[in-house]
Structure formats: structure tokens, C-alpha cells
Amino acid sequence: MKRSKTFDLKRDLLDHELVDCHGNSCGMVDEVELASNGRELAVVALWVGPGAWGPRLPALARMIVRAIAGARRRRIRFEEVVEISEVIRLSSSATSLRLGAADRKAGHWLARWEKE
């Protein structure tokens, strides 16, 4: 489904994988930012990262996650979304949106480790 006017936030957005314009995974949608014009709600942005999903956890789990993964999060303007399907496709690259840096670093480190 291309971007439509109406969709189910939980079923179609939350916890779905984000994919950049090159097909690279950029993380999962952890939070949805809404705005109201007084008559209807609209999605304004998607939030990604442990700082976005941490608040959904119980206090002790939140402290552990923050200690291990940090509290970083990224805001992606909803205008970046070009398609909502099994994954959320974005119009820009992960690098330009500053997404997936930790995954790229881990992948680079793992690739070096496998060679040894």
C-alpha cells in the first residue's frame, strides 16, 4: 500500500522495519508523533531508537536499556515515507537521515572479526 490518508497506527506503523531508498534496513518504528488541526489527527513523524521505545518499558527495564543501549533517538518526518507495506520505505538514505549508524558499525566490526 502506498501512503494513504487513513491507516491503523499499530498495525501499519509501530514496530515495522524502516528501509531507506537503497533498500538498507534503518531500524524499527518505535514511536509515532501525531498532530491535530482541531478536527483530525495526522502523523507528523516517526521516532526510532532506544530513546523512543524505552519509555514504554517498566522503570527497571528502562534503566537497564538506557545503560546498555543509551537514550539516542531519531525523528523522521512523515514526508520521508513513500510506502507503507510490510516495511516502511523512505525516500532518503539511512546516512542522510542519520539512521542505522550503530548497525553499520557493528556490521563492519563483525566483518573484520570474521576475517581473523
C-alpha positions as a printed NumPy array, in Angstrom:
array([[  0.   ,   0.   ,   0.   ],
       [  1.346,   3.391,  -0.914],
       [  0.896,   6.169,   1.63 ],
       [ -2.816,   6.594,   2.112],
       [ -4.847,   9.091,   4.095],
       [ -6.002,   6.522,   6.66 ],
       [ -4.315,   3.54 ,   8.246],
       [ -4.061,   1.737,  11.553],
       [ -1.1  ,   3.128,  13.529],
       [ -0.451,  -0.057,  15.478],
       [ -0.967,  -2.497,  12.614],
       [  0.675,  -0.472,   9.826],
       [  3.413,   1.611,  11.507],
       [  4.522,   0.701,  15.037],
       [  7.285,  -1.901,  15.218],
       [  7.622,  -2.057,  11.422],
       [ 11.036,  -2.054,   9.782],
       [ 12.24 ,   1.147,   8.125],
       [ 14.038,   0.734,   4.787],
       [ 15.915,   3.548,   3.073],
       [ 15.929,   4.426,  -0.64 ],
       [ 18.755,   1.908,  -1.232],
       [ 16.959,  -0.973,   0.482],
       [ 19.05 ,  -0.789,   3.665],
       [ 17.397,  -1.521,   6.986],
       [ 17.262,   1.566,   9.231],
       [ 15.687,   0.176,  12.394],
       [ 12.112,  -0.165,  13.575],
       [  9.383,   2.417,  14.117],
       [  9.342,   2.825,  17.89 ],
       [  7.   ,   5.774,  18.324],
       [  4.598,   7.825,  16.214],
       [  4.217,  11.589,  16.601],
       [  0.743,  12.973,  15.941],
       [ -0.621,  16.487,  15.493],
       [ -4.179,  17.753,  15.444],
       [ -5.731,  20.527,  13.417],
       [ -8.732,  20.53 ,  15.741],
       [-10.792,  18.137,  13.638],
       [ -8.49 ,  15.238,  12.8  ],
       [ -5.164,  13.708,  13.747],
       [ -2.268,  13.446,  11.336],
       [  1.049,  11.604,  11.579],
       [  3.849,  14.158,  11.698],
       [  6.899,  11.991,  12.373],
       [  8.215,   8.552,  13.202],
       [ 10.696,   8.049,  16.04 ],
       [ 13.416,   5.399,  16.01 ],
       [ 15.896,   4.242,  18.655],
       [ 16.079,   3.116,  22.274],
       [ 15.243,   6.613,  23.479],
       [ 11.912,   6.292,  21.682],
       [ 10.848,   2.857,  22.908],
       [ 12.467,   2.973,  26.344],
       [  9.572,   4.898,  27.946],
       [  7.224,   2.009,  27.073],
       [  9.164,  -0.239,  29.452],
       [  8.82 ,  -0.681,  33.221],
       [ 11.192,   1.54 ,  35.226],
       [ 13.838,  -1.122,  35.975],
       [ 13.929,  -2.364,  32.38 ],
       [ 14.14 ,   1.253,  31.161],
       [ 17.212,   1.867,  33.369],
       [ 18.908,  -1.292,  32.079],
       [ 18.181,  -0.44 ,  28.432],
       [ 19.462,   3.096,  28.91 ],
       [ 22.683,   1.772,  30.469],
       [ 23.258,  -0.719,  27.644],
       [ 21.828,   0.977,  24.538],
       [ 21.733,   4.628,  25.533],
       [ 18.866,   7.037,  25.032],
       [ 19.511,   8.186,  21.478],
       [ 16.573,   8.529,  19.132],
       [ 15.943,   9.958,  15.697],
       [ 12.938,  11.808,  14.349],
       [ 11.928,  11.052,  10.771],
       [  9.495,  13.482,   9.177],
       [  6.492,  11.621,   7.811],
       [  7.085,  13.279,   4.421],
       [ 10.069,  10.91 ,   4.079],
       [  7.687,   7.92 ,   3.933],
       [  6.971,   6.83 ,   0.36 ],
       [  5.362,   3.457,   1.01 ],
       [  3.706,   1.634,   3.886],
       [  3.663,  -2.135,   3.388],
       [  5.413,  -4.967,   5.228],
       [  8.154,  -2.376,   5.685],
       [  8.11 ,   1.415,   5.769],
       [ 10.029,   2.697,   2.737],
       [ 11.792,   6.055,   2.969],
       [ 12.741,   8.493,   0.204],
       [ 16.212,   9.261,   1.614],
       [ 19.28 ,   7.238,   2.549],
       [ 19.927,   5.975,   6.06 ],
       [ 23.124,   8.014,   6.168],
       [ 21.397,  11.295,   5.295],
       [ 18.759,  10.622,   7.976],
       [ 21.455,   9.592,  10.481],
       [ 19.888,   6.148,  10.913],
       [ 21.462,   2.743,  11.34 ],
       [ 24.901,   4.039,  12.349],
       [ 25.198,   1.525,  15.185],
       [ 24.163,  -1.316,  12.865],
       [ 26.733,  -0.269,  10.238],
       [ 29.481,  -0.054,  12.892],
       [ 28.552,  -3.467,  14.297],
       [ 28.478,  -4.969,  10.785],
       [ 31.897,  -3.519,   9.988],
       [ 33.309,  -4.833,  13.274],
       [ 31.779,  -8.289,  12.73 ],
       [ 33.133,  -8.455,   9.166],
       [ 36.634,  -7.699,  10.455],
       [ 36.241, -10.234,  13.252],
       [ 35.176, -12.986,  10.813],
       [ 38.338, -12.437,   8.728],
       [ 40.606, -13.11 ,  11.704]])
